[in-house]
Amino acid sequence: MVFREEQEASWLWPLRHWRSCREEDEEKNCGKDEDADERWDRERGFDLADCMEKGLARELVTDFMQPLRKSSRLWRFHVVRSEDKLQYRLFSDDGDFLMCARVALEEKLVSFFLYNPADREGALLNETSRPAFTMSYGENRSEWRLTQERCEHCRFSPSHLSCTCHGKQQVAFTKHSRRHIGDGIFNCMDVHVPGLYSDGSRVVWCPLLGKGDLSSPPDNSLEVQRLSTRKPQWNDDVESLVLDFKGRHILSSAKNFQLSLQQKPGHVICQFGKIGASTFSLDFRYPLSVIQAFAIAMTTIFWT
């Protein structure tokens, strides 16, 4: 068996080697026909076996859930938007593909996939009906809820005993609002993500573990990390709101933002900025994971 040589930089610790073990895909609806699932699994198994020989299979989502390792600087990524503005691909700073997001306007849903649709093998395995993560949003597009399709707590339980029908495992919740600053309007957001225990393990926000809605955790809960956008300053010279994206040449865009932990407002954890006609920088660090940062950035798709 021959594996493709990995090109990822060493700091992408969990991402530098894609494990080829199979992760069972979740039934999207309770009570789904088991025969149909078995047929789908069998057919996908053949596709995976072929890609495993090439070192291309990437079925586990654990790596995308782990926070990036601690660093004094932001790790750099970038997002490329499709011409129709309905597909977004996340790359490392070196150009390695990480994830793809697709927007379904009628369903009010953003689906996240681990395979690159631009690659032949990725197109083969990128089963559009079974994303790794999904993010729903409301009618007014102000509240966004990211869930993992296969809960880490009850992934091996039968569907009727899992959280599939109880909201699924929540990974992040984002709420938008708008404020006036000077002569400009500031798009801002508040974000809730599950916290980390003292031993470094992640809080699994599964409803079957007694977790409520991530949108409204108890005020004194230590199991939730709260982030908020940094407030820009009005610049009379350019007659616009501005933020300091250190080390990045950022173009003017309503989608640009910086996030910090509420207890450390001066410490930037994540920043997203336009750097080209269809390209955006996405820089972040611990305690955010790849999927959390990417999903938070995706909530700005309607910002104008």
Protein Blocks (a to p, Z undefined) as FASTA:
>chain_A
ZZdddfbdfklmmlmpccfbdcddddfbghiafklmmmmmmmmmmmmmmmmmnopacfbf
klmmpccdddfbdcdddddddfkopaccdddfkopafbdcdddfklopacddfbdfkbmk
lmmmmcfklcfbdcdddfkopaccdddfbdfklmmgcfklmcklnopaafbdcdddddde
hjbccdddddddddddfkopacdddfklopacfklgcfklckbccdddddddddfklopa
ddddehiacdddfkbccdddfklmmlcfbdcddfbfkbccdddddfbdfklmmmmmmmmm
mgZZ
